[in-house]
Amino acid sequence: MPAEKKRKVKSKDEGDSSPPTQSNTVSTPKRLSCRQCRTRKIKCDGNSPCSGCIKASIECIPTVGDMRKRRPPATYVHKLEGQINSIKKFITDLKSLEPEKQLEKLKETDLIELVNGPESSSSVPTDYTQTASQDLQDDVEENKVIYGPTSVYDNHIIANDNRAPKRENEVAVINTLNKDPDILKCIQLYFTWQYPDHNMFIFREAFLIDFFDPKASSIYCSKTLILSICALGSRMSDEERIYRRSREFYRESKSILLSTLSQPSIASLQSFMVLAFFDICNGSNSSGWMLSGNAMRMGFDIGFQLNPQVWFVKSKEILNPLDMEIRSRIYWGCYMADHFISLVLGRPSILKMADSSIPETADLPDLEWIDDFTYDGFIKKKRGIATSSKSKAVSYIGDPLNQIINLINISDNMLNDIFTKSDVENDQSNEEELDLESRLEKLFEYNAQIQQWKQNLPSDLQWNKDSLASTGENPTYSGIRYYYYILLLCLNRPFVGLESEKLKLDNHLSPLTICLDVIEDLYVSIHRFEQEHGYKRASIFIVYSSILSVSIILLTNANISQINQHRDQLQFFMSVLHGCSKTWKLAEKSYNIIKEKLKHRSENGELNERGTVSKLSDASKSDEVPSSATSGASGTAGTTASSVPIMKDTPSIKQSPMSSVDSQNFTNNLLLDDNIDFLGGPPVLMTSDLFNEDWESLFPDYLFHSKN
């Protein structure tokens, strides 16, 4: 370095008259530019006030920190934004409600959880990666305690301290709902008109106890289950305001349910099943099928097919015999519902007899105060009968359910033997063909078994045409009867008109005879119900029974004499479905589609001679519902869809839905469209090895024809 510069620096230091200070030896932190200088984009001297602000005669606002050296992760910022949006949405929704509803919503909402969020933190995380990892570990640990069959009834979800506040909040919500008159009305309608039927997976008494007296330990009632039940119950309300809330109940229940999939429970399982039937009853088969599958999966997750007395379960010692019976009822109720869904939708069943080790359900004591939730004070009447006969009063559900399970076992064997190929038939070296005659012989044998099942029923479950005419209005009695009829129609329907010459048509076990006898019984039973209650409160069993009856009547009318025989029955079942349209959308959709299909075929000249058309049209102009059933099991039956003259009658008669097997009534090109989805498939979902020429020769007019 040049000497001049050295001397110059030295001279400068010597010329500095300021006394030495601590700042000369220790560096002070650099001050940030004030806010005003930053805004004006000029240099700031860092003083307070700075020279720039003094000169401009403005207030100098110091900058405390700009977070440039300590920035939070983007994920943390996104989480805060989500919390803010959630709070803003809650406030907006709250402002839109009426004052009474605002209070109710405030009571139902955990405000601390709303403000803090599920993973909130009071300060900016210094190690976000570690925090996220810990949160994930917490989630895994939470799920671990309820996973697997050994956690079947330990109620750990409720005992978990972390979930205690949420459960207490749920209790408060239920205490609000059990005072809502709309909710009470919907629950009454559900248990009066739709229970037991296909809803035996809910034990009414256990639900009502936990509904009216909720506790933190309650497991048979939840907000989701209440809303699910209300979604179905409100469909039968005479009050338009309550009826319109059906979809609201459904959407809210489904939303809550899907957001709590990681927290399986008995009430959530039941909610899935109720919502599945809501969809199926309203023609959304695919959605209903998926929801019922979720219910079964959740059931397996909590081990509902296991017997707590046999398996090692932590809480086994605290289970009383009543709890054991309730859970047995839940499983076998799901078993019955699963097989019913598989039957009418043409899907394979999920629950198998071999998979369960839980004993059959038993009748349980009645509650004296639930008469408002039974048909016409049924419990009180039954208790009076029991007192007079000196027998113990029990619920009228357990024994019918056990009998239905026995019937399901027969039908499962029937489906395996008749609707699927055997190992011998799959053997390519064997020349035995898929023989229609042998299948029909098996069908006759199984029809005999099913009829024998009916004859072996206990005396209090027996019925005939006379009892149908006198008790057909009582839904409590009807579940087992309609299941029996629907089963016979579904399993015999594909064979109607295909009887072999070697098998006499007048055989009382032939598919045609069986179906026509069933239709006569259904006519009597449903007509009795309609006389007493109309169609507003008709169950989905009545809808499906009418669907199948219409299908078979249309299929079997090959000549004028048969048309005259069955015309009254046809018009009656059409009127049933028309009357059920407001309650169940399945009936409305089916009514409309049959009307359009038959009208289309008539206009295109696909039906028989014009003389038949005019005769049928004249005969069908009357809108009166017949008062008595006409019988008729005679006449030829080997007809295909294109030769059914009664279809010409359709422009003037009310039309009804078709079931999973009704598609045989129409030509294939009319079936393959978007509107047919809700009708389902064949009576059982066939495996691909049956979609071949043998299958076509067995059911030549079926929807699943390989040429399509």
For each residue, the residues with C-beta under 8 A, 3 or more apart:
1: 5 6
2: 5 6
3: 6 7
4: 7 8
5: 1 2 8 9
6: 1 2 3 9 10
7: 3 4 10 11
8: 4 5 11 12
9: 5 6 12 13
10: 6 7 13 14
11: 7 8 14 15
12: 8 9 15 16
13: 9 10 16
14: 10 11
15: 11 12
16: 12 13
17:
18: 21
19:
20: 24 25
21: 18 24
22: 25 26
23: 26 27 28
24: 20 21
25: 20 22
26: 22 23
27: 23
28: 23
29:
30: 46
31: 46 47 48 62
32: 46 62 63 65 66
33: 37 38 43 44 46 63
34: 37 38 44 48 49 50 52 53 60 61 62 63
35: 38 39 61 62 63
36: 39 40 50 52 53 56 58 59 60 61
37: 33 34 40 41 42 43 44 50 52 53
38: 33 34 35 41 44 63
39: 35 36
40: 36 37 52 56
41: 37 38
42: 37 52
43: 33 37 52
44: 33 34 37 38 50 52
45: 50 51 52
46: 30 31 32 33 50
47: 31 50 51
48: 31 34 60 62
49: 34 53 54 59 60
50: 34 36 37 44 45 46 47 53 54 60
51: 45 47 54 55
52: 34 36 37 40 42 43 44 45 55 56
53: 34 36 37 49 50 56 58 59 60
54: 49 50 51 57 60
55: 51 52
56: 36 40 52 53
57: 54
58: 36 53
59: 36 49 53
60: 34 36 48 49 50 53 54
61: 34 35 36
62: 31 32 34 35 48
63: 32 33 34 35 38 66
64:
65: 32
66: 32 63
67: 70 71
68: 71
69:
70: 67 124
71: 67 68
72: 76 77 124 125 128
73: 76 77 125 128
74: 77 78
75: 78 79 128 132
76: 72 73 79 80 124 125 128
77: 72 73 74 80 81
78: 74 75 81 82
79: 75 76 82 83 117 119
80: 76 77 83 84
81: 77 78 84 85
82: 78 79 85 86 117
83: 79 80 86 87 115 116 117 120
84: 80 81 87 88
85: 81 82 88 89
86: 82 83 89 90 114 117
87: 83 84 90 91 114 115
88: 84 85 91 92
89: 85 86 92 93
90: 86 87 93 94 109 114
91: 87 88 94 95
92: 88 89 95 96
93: 89 90 96 97 105
94: 90 91 97 102 105 106
95: 91 92
96: 92 93
97: 93 94 101 102 105
98: 101 102
99: 102 103
100: 103 104
101: 97 98 104 105
102: 94 97 98 99 105 106
103: 99 100 106 107
104: 100 101 107 108 176
105: 93 94 97 101 102 108 109
106: 94 102 103 109 111
107: 103 104 172 173 176
108: 104 105 169 172 173 176
109: 90 105 106 114
110: 113 114 165 166 169
111: 106 114 115
112: 115 116
113: 110 116 117 118
114: 86 87 90 109 110 111 117
115: 83 87 111 112 120
116: 83 112 113 120
117: 79 82 83 86 113 114 120
118: 113
119: 79 135
120: 83 115 116 117
121: 124 125 131
122:
123:
124: 70 72 76 121
125: 72 73 76 121 128 131
126:
127: 130 131
128: 72 73 75 76 125 131 132
129: 132 133
130: 127 133 134
131: 121 125 127 128 134 135
132: 75 128 129 135 136
133: 129 130 136 137
134: 130 131 137 138
135: 119 131 132 138 139
136: 132 133 139 140
137: 133 134 140 141
138: 134 135 141 142
139: 135 136 142 143 262
140: 136 137 143 144
141: 137 138 144 145
142: 138 139 145 160 162 262
143: 139 140 146 147 262
144: 140 141 147
145: 141 142 151 156 160
146: 143 151 156 157 263 264 301 302
147: 143 144 151 301
148: 151 301 303
149: 152 300 303 306 311
150: 303 311 312 313 314
151: 145 146 147 148 154 156 302 303 313 314
152: 149 302 303 304 306 308 311 313
153: 302 303 308 313 315 316 319 323 327
154: 151 159 313 314 315
155: 158 159 217 219 315
156: 145 146 151 159 160 314
157: 146 160 163 263 264 265
158: 155 163 167 216 217 219
159: 154 155 156
160: 142 145 156 157 163 164
161: 164
162: 142
163: 157 158 160 166 167
164: 160 161 167 168 216
165: 110 168 169
166: 110 163 169 170
167: 158 163 164 170 171 216
168: 164 165 171 172 216
169: 108 110 165 166 172 173
170: 166 167 173 174 214 222 223
171: 167 168 174 175 214 215 216 218
172: 107 108 168 169 175 176
173: 107 108 169 170 176 177 223
174: 170 171 177 178 210 211 214 221 222 223 226
175: 171 172 178 179 214
176: 104 107 108 172 173 179 180
177: 173 174 180 183 211 223 226
178: 174 175 183 184 211 212 214
179: 175 176
180: 176 177 183 184
181: 184 185
182: 185 186 230 234 241 242 245
183: 177 178 180 186 187 226 230
184: 178 180 181 187 188
185: 181 182 188 189 233 237 239 242
186: 182 183 189 190 229 230 233 234 237 242 249
187: 183 184 190 191 211 226 229 230 233 373
188: 184 185 191 192 233 372 373
189: 185 186 192 193 194 233 234 236 237 537
190: 186 187 193 194 195 199 229 230 232 233
191: 187 188 194 195 204 233 373 374
192: 188 189 195 373 374 375 475
193: 189 190 236 375 475 537 539
194: 189 190 191 197 199 232 233 236 475 539 540
195: 190 191 192 199 200 202 204 475
196: 199 200 397 400 401 476 479
197: 194 200 475 478 479 482 539 540 541
198: 277 336 337 340 479 540 541
199: 190 194 195 196 202 274 277 333 337
200: 195 196 197 329 332 333 336 337 397 401 479
201: 270 273 329 330 331 333 334 336 337
202: 195 199 207 225 229 270 274 330 333
203: 206 207 220 326 329 330 364
204: 191 195 207 208 370 373
205: 208 209 364 366 367 370 395
206: 203 209 210 220 326
207: 202 203 204 210 211 220 221 225
208: 204 205 211 212 367 370 373
209: 205 206 212 213 220 367
210: 174 206 207 213 214 215 218 219 220 221
211: 174 177 178 187 207 208 214 221 226
212: 178 208 209
213: 209 210
214: 170 171 174 175 178 210 211 218 221
215: 171 210 218
216: 158 164 167 168 171
217: 155 158
218: 171 210 214 215 221
219: 155 158 210 265 266 267
220: 203 206 207 209 210 266 267 326
221: 174 207 210 211 214 218 225 226 267
222: 170 174 225 226 265 267 268 271
223: 170 173 174 177 226 227 256
224: 227 228 253 256 257 260 267 268 271
225: 202 207 221 222 228 229 267 268 270 271 274
226: 174 177 183 187 211 221 222 223 229 230
227: 223 224 230 231 249 250 252 253 256 271
228: 224 225 231 232 249 250 253 257 270 271 274 275 278
229: 186 187 190 202 225 226 232 233 274
230: 182 183 186 187 190 226 227 233 234 245 246 249
231: 227 228 234 235 246 247 249 250 253 274 275 278
232: 190 194 228 229 235 246 274 277 278 281
233: 185 186 187 188 189 190 191 194 229 230 236 237
234: 182 186 189 230 231 237 242 243 245 246 249
235: 231 232 243 246 281 583 584
236: 189 193 194 233 536 537 583
237: 185 186 189 233 234 242 243
238: 243 536
239: 185 242 243
240: 243 244
241: 182 244 245
242: 182 185 186 234 237 239 245
243: 234 235 237 238 239 240 246
244: 240 241 247 248
245: 182 230 234 241 242 248 249
246: 230 231 232 234 235 243 249 250
247: 231 244 250 251
248: 244 245 251 252
249: 186 227 228 230 231 234 245 246 252 253
250: 227 228 231 246 247 253 254 275 278
251: 247 248 254 255
252: 227 248 249 255 256
253: 224 227 228 231 249 250 256 257 271 275
254: 250 251 257 258 275
255: 251 252 258 259
256: 223 224 227 252 253 259 260
257: 224 228 253 254 260 261 268 271 272 275
258: 254 255 261
259: 255 256
260: 224 256 257 263 268
261: 257 258 264 294
262: 139 142 143
263: 146 157 260 268
264: 146 157 261 268 269 298 301 302
265: 157 219 222 268 269 302
266: 219 220 269 270 302 304 327 330
267: 219 220 221 222 224 225 270 271
268: 222 224 225 257 260 263 264 265 271 272 298
269: 264 265 266 272 273 295 298 299 302 304 330 334
270: 201 202 225 228 266 267 273 274 295 330
271: 222 224 225 227 228 253 257 267 268 274 275
272: 257 268 269 275 276 291 292 294 295 298
273: 201 269 270 276 277 291 292 295 334 337
274: 199 202 225 228 229 231 232 270 271 277 278
275: 228 231 250 253 254 257 271 272 278 279 291
276: 272 273 279 280 288 289 290 291 292 295 341
277: 198 199 232 273 274 280 281 288 337 540
278: 228 231 232 250 274 275 281 282 288
279: 275 276 282 284 285 287 288 291
280: 276 277 283 284 285 288 289 341 344 345 540 586
281: 232 235 277 278 540 543 584 585 586
282: 278 279 584 585 586
283: 280 585 586 589 590 678
284: 279 280 287 288 678
285: 279 280 288 289 345 677 678 680
286: 289 290 677
287: 279 284 290 291
288: 276 277 278 279 280 284 285 291 292 341 345
289: 276 280 285 286 292 293 341 345 347
290: 276 286 287 293 294
291: 272 273 275 276 279 287 288 294 295
292: 272 273 276 288 289 295 296 337 338 341 350
293: 289 290 296 297 350
294: 261 272 290 291 297 298
295: 269 270 272 273 276 291 292 298 299 334
296: 292 293 299 300 334 338 350 351
297: 293 294 300 301
298: 264 268 269 272 294 295 301 302
299: 269 295 296 302 304 305 331 334
300: 149 296 297 303 304 305
301: 146 147 148 264 297 298
302: 146 151 152 153 264 265 266 269 298 299
303: 148 149 150 151 152 153 300 306 311 313
304: 152 266 269 299 300 327 330 331 334 358
305: 299 300 331 351 355 356 357 358
306: 149 152 303 310 311 313 356 357 358
307: 310 311 357 358 359
308: 152 153 311 313 316 319 324 327
309: 316 324
310: 306 307 357
311: 149 150 152 303 306 307 308 357
312: 150 316
313: 150 151 152 153 154 303 306 308 316
314: 150 151 154 156
315: 153 154 155 318 319
316: 153 308 309 312 313 319
317:
318: 315
319: 153 308 315 316 323 324
320: 323 324
321: 324 325
322: 325 326 364
323: 153 319 320 326 327
324: 308 309 319 320 321 327 328
325: 321 322 328 329 361 362 364
326: 203 206 220 322 323 329 330 364
327: 153 266 304 308 323 324 330 331 358
328: 324 325 331 332 358 359 360 361 362
329: 200 201 203 325 326 332 333 361 364 397 398 401
330: 201 202 203 266 269 270 304 326 327 333 334
331: 201 299 304 305 327 328 334 335 356 358
332: 200 328 329 335 336 358 360 361 401 402 405
333: 199 200 201 202 329 330 336 337 361 401
334: 201 269 273 295 296 299 304 330 331 337 338 351
335: 331 332 338 339 351 356 405 408
336: 198 200 201 332 333 339 340 401 404 405 408 483
337: 198 199 200 201 273 277 292 333 334 340 341
338: 292 296 334 335 341 342 349 350 351
339: 335 336 342 343 349 351 408 411 412
340: 198 336 337 343 344 483 486
341: 276 280 288 289 292 337 338 344 345 347 349
342: 338 339 345 346 347 348 349 350 684 685
343: 339 340 411 486 487 490 683 684
344: 280 340 341 486 490 544 659 660 680
345: 280 285 288 289 341 342 660 680 681
346: 342 660 661 680 681 682 683 684 685
347: 289 341 342 680 681 685
348: 342 684 685
349: 338 339 341 342 352 412
350: 292 293 296 338 342
351: 296 305 334 335 338 339 355 356
352: 349 355 356
353: 356 409 412
354:
355: 305 351 352
356: 305 306 331 335 351 352 353
357: 305 306 307 310 311
358: 304 305 306 307 327 328 331 332
359: 307 328
360: 328 332 402 405
361: 325 328 329 332 333 398 401 402
362: 325 328 398
363: 394 395 396 397 398 399
364: 203 205 322 325 326 329 394 395 398
365: 393 394 395
366: 205 370 379 382 383 393 394 395
367: 205 208 209 370 379
368: 371 379
369:
370: 204 205 208 366 367 373 374 379
371: 368 374 377 378 379 380
372: 188
373: 187 188 191 192 204 208 370
374: 191 192 370 371 377 378 379 476
375: 192 193 378 474 475 476
376: 381 474
377: 371 374 380 381
378: 371 374 375 381 382 396 474 476
379: 366 367 368 370 371 374 382 383 393
380: 371 377 383 384
381: 376 377 378 384 385
382: 366 378 379 385 386 393 396
383: 366 379 380 386 387 393
384: 380 381 387 388
385: 381 382 388 389
386: 382 383 389 390 391 392 393 394
387: 383 384 390 393
388: 384 385
389: 385 386
390: 386 387
391: 386
392: 386
393: 365 366 379 382 383 386 387
394: 363 364 365 366 386 398
395: 205 363 364 365 366 398
396: 363 378 382 399 400 476 477
397: 196 200 329 363 400 401
398: 329 361 362 363 364 394 395 401 402
399: 363 396 402 403 458 461
400: 196 396 397 403 404 461 479 480
401: 196 200 329 332 333 336 361 397 398 404 405
402: 332 360 361 398 399 405 406
403: 399 400 406 407 453 457 458 461 480
404: 336 400 401 407 408 479 480 483
405: 332 335 336 360 401 402 408 409
406: 402 403 409 410 453
407: 403 404 410 411 450 453 483 484 487
408: 335 336 339 404 405 411 412
409: 353 405 406 412 413
410: 406 407 413 414 446 449 450 453
411: 339 343 407 408 414 415 446 450 487 491
412: 339 349 353 408 409 415 416
413: 409 410 416 417 446
414: 410 411 417 418 419 442 443 446 491
415: 411 412 418 419 420 491 683 684
416: 412 413 419 420
417: 413 414 420 422 442 446
418: 414 415 439 442 443 446 491
419: 414 415 416 682 683 684 686 690
420: 415 416 417 684 686 687 690
421: 425 426 434 687 689 690
422: 417 425 426
423: 426 427
424: 427 430 432
425: 421 422 430 432 434
426: 421 422 423 689
427: 423 424 430
428:
429:
430: 424 425 427
431:
432: 424 425 435
433: 694
434: 421 425 439 694 695 697 698
435: 432 438 439
436: 439 440 498 500 697 698
437: 440 441 500 502 503
438: 435 441 442
439: 418 434 435 436 442 443 495 698
440: 436 437 443 444 495 498 499 500 503 511
441: 437 438 444 445 503
442: 414 417 418 438 439 445 446
443: 414 418 439 440 446 447 491 492 495 511
444: 440 441 447 448 503 507 509 510
445: 441 442 448 449
446: 410 411 413 414 417 418 442 443 449 450 491
447: 443 444 450 451 488 492 509 511 514
448: 444 445 451 452 509
449: 410 445 446 452 453
450: 407 410 411 446 447 453 454 484 487 488
451: 447 448 454 455 509
452: 448 449 455 456
453: 403 406 407 410 449 450 456 457
454: 450 451 457 484
455: 451 452
456: 452 453
457: 403 453 454 461 462
458: 399 403 461 462
459: 462
460:
461: 399 400 403 457 458 480
462: 457 458 459 467
463: 467 468 471 477 481
464: 467 468
465: 468 469 520 521 524
466: 469 470
467: 462 463 464 470 471
468: 463 464 465 471 472 481 521 524 525 528
469: 465 466 472 524 525 528
470: 466 467 528
471: 463 467 468 474 477 528
472: 468 469 478 524 525 526 527 528 529
473: 528 529 531 532 533
474: 375 376 378 471 477 478
475: 192 193 194 195 197 375 478 479 537 539
476: 196 374 375 378 396 479
477: 396 463 471 474 480 481
478: 197 472 474 475 481 482 525 529 539 541
479: 196 197 198 200 400 404 475 476 482 483 541
480: 400 403 404 461 477 483 484
481: 463 468 477 478 484 485 525
482: 197 478 479 485 486 525 539 541 542 544 545
483: 336 340 404 407 479 480 486 487 541
484: 407 450 454 480 481 487 488
485: 481 482 488 489 518 521 522 545
486: 340 343 344 482 483 489 490 541 544 545 548
487: 343 407 411 450 483 484 490 491
488: 447 450 484 485 491 492 514 515 518
489: 485 486 492 493 515 518 545 548 549 552
490: 343 344 486 487 493 548 659 660 661 683
491: 411 414 415 418 443 446 487 488 494 683
492: 443 447 488 489 495 496 511 514 515
493: 489 490 496 511 515 548 551 552 555 661 664 683
494: 491 498 661 664 682 683 699 702
495: 439 440 443 492 498 499 511
496: 492 493 511 512 515 552 555 556 637
497: 512 555 556 637 638 639 640
498: 436 440 494 495 511 638 698 699
499: 440 495 503 505 510 511 512 637 638
500: 436 437 440 503
501:
502: 437
503: 437 440 441 444 499 500 507 510
504: 507 510
505: 499 510 512 513 634 637
506: 510 513 633 634
507: 444 503 504 510 513
508: 513 514
509: 444 447 448 451 513 514
510: 444 499 503 504 505 506 507 513 514
511: 440 443 447 492 493 495 496 498 499 514 515
512: 496 497 499 505 515 516 556 633 637
513: 505 506 507 508 509 510 516 517 633
514: 447 488 492 508 509 510 511 517 518
515: 488 489 492 493 496 511 512 518 519 552 556
516: 512 513 519 520 552 556 631 632 633
517: 513 514 520 521 633
518: 485 488 489 514 515 521 522 549
519: 515 516 522 523 549 552 553 569 629
520: 465 516 517 523 524 569 629 631
521: 465 468 485 517 518 524 525
522: 485 518 519 525 526 545 546 549
523: 519 520 526 527 549 569 572 573 629
524: 465 468 469 472 520 521 527 528 629
525: 468 469 472 478 481 482 521 522 528 529
526: 472 522 523 529 530 538 542 545 546 572 573 576
527: 472 523 524 530 531 572 625 627 629
528: 468 469 470 471 472 473 524 525 531 532
529: 472 473 478 525 526 532 533 538 542
530: 526 527 533 534 535 538 576 579 625
531: 473 527 528
532: 473 528 529
533: 473 529 530 536 537 538
534: 530 537 579
535: 530 538 576 579 580 583
536: 236 238 533 579 582 583
537: 189 193 236 475 533 534 583
538: 526 529 530 533 535 542 543 576 579 580 583 584
539: 193 194 197 475 478 482 542 543
540: 194 197 198 277 280 281 543 544 584 586
541: 197 198 478 479 482 483 486 544 545
542: 482 526 529 538 539 545 546 576 580
543: 281 538 539 540 546 547 576 577 580 584 586 587 657
544: 344 482 486 540 541 547 548 659
545: 482 485 486 489 522 526 541 542 548 549
546: 522 526 542 543 549 550 573 576 577 580 587 656 657
547: 543 544 550 551 577 590 656 657 658 659 662
548: 486 489 490 493 544 545 551 552 659 661 662
549: 489 518 519 522 523 545 546 552 553 569 573
550: 546 547 553 554 570 573 574 577 594 656 657 658 662
551: 493 547 548 554 555 658 659 661 662 664 665
552: 489 493 496 515 516 519 548 549 555 556
553: 519 549 550 556 557 566 569 570 573 646
554: 550 551 557 570 644 646 647 665
555: 493 496 497 551 552 639 641 644 664 665
556: 496 497 512 515 516 552 553 562 566 635 637 639
557: 553 554 562 563 566 644 645 646
558: 562 635 636 637 638 639 643 644 645
559: 562 563 635 636 645
560: 563 564 612 615 645
561: 564 565 635
562: 556 557 558 559 565 566 632 635
563: 557 559 560 566 567 612 616 645 646 649
564: 560 561 567 619
565: 561 562 630 631 632
566: 553 556 557 562 563 569 570 630 632 646
567: 563 564 570 571 616 619 620 646 649
568: 571 572 626 629 630
569: 519 520 523 549 553 566 572 573 626 629 630
570: 550 553 554 566 567 573 574 646 649 653
571: 567 568 574 575 620 622 625 626 653 654
572: 523 526 527 568 569 575 576 625 626 629
573: 523 526 546 549 550 553 569 570 576 577 656
574: 550 570 571 577 578 591 653 654 655 656
575: 571 572 578 579 625 654
576: 526 530 535 538 542 543 546 572 573 579 580 656
577: 543 546 547 550 573 574 580 581 587 590 591 654 655 656 657
578: 574 575 581 587 591 654 655 656
579: 530 534 535 536 538 575 576
580: 535 538 542 543 546 576 577 583 584 587
581: 577 578 584 585 587 588 591
582: 536 588
583: 235 236 535 536 537 538 580 587
584: 235 281 282 538 540 543 580 581 587 588
585: 281 282 283 581 588 589
586: 280 281 282 283 540 543 589 590 657 678
587: 543 546 577 578 580 581 583 584 590 591 656 657
588: 581 582 584 585 591 592
589: 283 585 586 592 593 657 675 678
590: 283 547 577 586 587 593 594 655 656 657 658 678 679
591: 574 577 578 581 587 588 594 595 654 655 656 657
592: 588 589 595 596 655
593: 589 590 596 597 655 657 658 675 676 679
594: 550 590 591 597 598 650 655 656 657 658
595: 591 592 598 599 650 654 655
596: 592 593 599 600
597: 593 594 600 601 666 670
598: 594 595 601 602 647 648 649 650 651 655
599: 595 596 602 603 650 651
600: 596 597 603 604 670
601: 597 598 604 606 607 647 666 667 670
602: 598 599 605 606 607 613 647 648 650 651
603: 599 600
604: 600 601
605: 602
606: 601 602 642 667
607: 601 602 612 613 644 645 647 648
608: 612 613 643 645 648
609: 612 613 645
610: 613 614
611: 614 615
612: 560 563 607 608 609 615 616 645 648
613: 602 607 608 609 610 616 617 645 648 649
614: 610 611 617 618
615: 560 611 612 618 619
616: 563 567 612 613 619 620 645 646 648 649
617: 613 614 620 621 648 649 651 652
618: 614 615 621
619: 564 567 615 616 622 649
620: 567 571 616 617 649 652 653
621: 617 618 652
622: 571 619
623:
624:
625: 527 530 571 572 575
626: 568 569 571 572 629 630
627: 527
628:
629: 519 520 523 524 527 568 569 572 626
630: 565 566 568 569 626
631: 516 520 565
632: 516 562 565 566 635
633: 506 512 513 516 517
634: 505 506
635: 556 558 559 561 562 632
636: 558 559 639
637: 496 497 499 505 512 556 558
638: 497 498 499 558
639: 497 555 556 558 636 643 644
640: 497 643 700 701
641: 555 644 664 665 666 667 701
642: 606 667
643: 558 608 639 640
644: 554 555 557 558 607 639 641 647 665
645: 557 558 559 560 563 607 608 609 612 613 616 648
646: 553 554 557 563 566 567 570 616 649
647: 554 598 601 602 607 644 650 665
648: 598 602 607 608 612 613 616 617 645
649: 563 567 570 598 613 616 617 619 620 646 652 653
650: 594 595 598 599 602 647 653 655
651: 598 599 602 617
652: 617 620 621 649
653: 570 571 574 620 649 650
654: 571 574 575 577 578 591 595
655: 574 577 578 590 591 592 593 594 595 598 650
656: 546 547 550 573 574 576 577 578 587 590 591 594
657: 543 546 547 550 577 586 587 589 590 591 593 594 662 679
658: 547 550 551 590 593 594 662 663 665 679
659: 344 490 544 547 548 551 662 679 680
660: 344 345 346 490 663 679 680 681 682 683
661: 346 490 493 494 548 551 664 682 683
662: 547 548 550 551 657 658 659 665 679
663: 658 660 666 671 676 679 702 703
664: 493 494 551 555 641 661 699 701 702 703
665: 551 554 555 641 644 647 658 662
666: 597 601 641 663 670 671
667: 601 606 641 642 670 671 701
668: 671 672 701 703 705 707 708
669: 672
670: 597 600 601 666 667 673
671: 663 666 667 668 676 703
672: 668 669 676 703 708
673: 670 676
674: 677
675: 589 593 678
676: 593 663 671 672 673 679
677: 285 286 674
678: 283 284 285 586 589 590 675
679: 590 593 657 658 659 660 662 663 676
680: 285 344 345 346 347 659 660
681: 345 346 347 660 685 703 704
682: 346 419 494 660 661 685 686 699 702 703 704
683: 343 346 415 419 490 491 493 494 660 661
684: 342 343 346 348 415 419 420
685: 342 346 347 348 681 682
686: 419 420 682 690 691 695 704
687: 420 421 690
688: 691
689: 421 426 692
690: 419 420 421 686 687 694 695
691: 686 688 695 704 706
692: 689 695 696 706
693: 696 697 706
694: 433 434 690 697 698
695: 434 686 690 691 692 698 699 702 704
696: 692 693 699 700 702 705 706
697: 434 436 693 694 700
698: 434 436 439 498 694 695
699: 494 498 664 682 695 696 702
700: 640 696 697 705
701: 640 641 664 667 668 705
702: 494 663 664 682 695 696 699 705
703: 663 664 668 671 672 681 682 708
704: 681 682 686 691 695 708
705: 668 696 700 701 702 708
706: 691 692 693 696
707: 668
708: 668 672 703 704 705
